[in-house]
Amino acid sequence: MSIIAALPEVVSLVAEGTDNPRADFSDTPLWLTVVKALIVFVYLLVSTLLVIWFERRVIGRMQQRPGPNRNGPFGLLQTLADGMKAMLKEDVRPKAADAFVFTLAPIITASMAFVAFAIMPMAGEVSMFGHTTPFQLTDTPVAVLLVLAVAGVGIYGVVLAGWSSGSTYPLMGGLRSSAQMISYEIAMGLSLVAVFLYAGSMSTSQIVSAQSDLWFVVPAFFSFFVYVITMVGETNRLPFDLAEGEGELTGGFHTEYGSMRFAMFFLGEYINMFTVSALATTMFLGGYQAPPGLASVFGGALNEGWWGLLWFTAKLWMFMFVFVWLRGSLPRVRYDQFMRFGWKFLIPATLAWVVLVAFFRAGQNGWLGGTWDVAGRSFPVVSLVLVGVIAVLALVGGWMWDTRTERKEAAAHPEIPDEIDPYAGGHPVPPMPGQRLREPSLTAPALPSAPDTEEAPRG
């Protein structure tokens, strides 16, 4: 079978699904769904209060200062006090702002962050009020696409906030932030395609079930690497918080916001951090399942019931620590470099990776020719050849890219000679640091002699 004829069958894996069961909501009445939604809402709010305190304490330790330690034990109530202060502050709106859109923008940003969490499987089947139900609000055959779609709608909040403020810097910050988020959503979506091919589904519950033996972070390691970069850029966090470049835009799209409107943006940012971390946990780290080795020791009991919520939360906070660690360690990057990295490296490299994974999966299913038996193990011949060819092309492409980059840098920074002629251009030029002048007797033009003004003696 030719490679071109095999491609539709590779893509059809995503639509057809696999033997992994999807979450069963047959014993979930509507009122129970509302109760689960309330539990998820409280879970995210409490987690946000804790992570803000956690971020201040960890960065305080990294910078050799205590951090919040006055309000409540260990300063745990400091975030709650800040929230109350935001509620009681005077609500100021610029005179030139569009009143309705100015208020709508933070609502869109915060609400979309909560909606995206609806398809995250936080645990397996649990018993609640006499019903057995998955600890997940809903699931669809294209659940992951729902997260990406909701994230795209959330960008409108940023754009509208910058436009409705009636000020120059917020408008520039909104445009720059939207360009950054849209650009990195493309690479984020492409990084998840490899997971779809391995799981054979876009349903989050089926993707988690497919990782019972091996987490996808191992076979899709490059996708995981790309996703971690894009999720930091998508949430506008350091070192990619370019939408809030204080030295350039005085705060970006939310410069004119205060009181509860600003608190809504603040809340949306942290909920987005939990959302992208939950998606990474679901797609690459087995979701609510315990590590495979640990789960096998206890016969799978650690994956049942409410145990899943414990593992899910632990993995979630591991990513949150990475967010905090990056903020306390790295400086802000330059905007043009960040955009160039996304468009010229991440997107092309992820496209090549997806094609490679597609051919490899097709070879595993016997669609691309026979197999080669070595030491009792079968290897797909065509897939191995394709991997070799793509690896060689990648090496050649990398070498050509490095050569081109070196030429551009050499053209941008020409070599400065050690010795210069200060009169080569017709007028004296001072030397650069580290240069020396040639002998003036060899290069300096002959100066005209002064005219003789003395009168000749008479007589």
Order of alpha helices (4+ residues) and beta strands (2+ residues): alpha-alpha-alpha-alpha-beta-beta-alpha-alpha-alpha-alpha-alpha-alpha-alpha-alpha-alpha-alpha-beta-beta-alpha-beta-beta-alpha
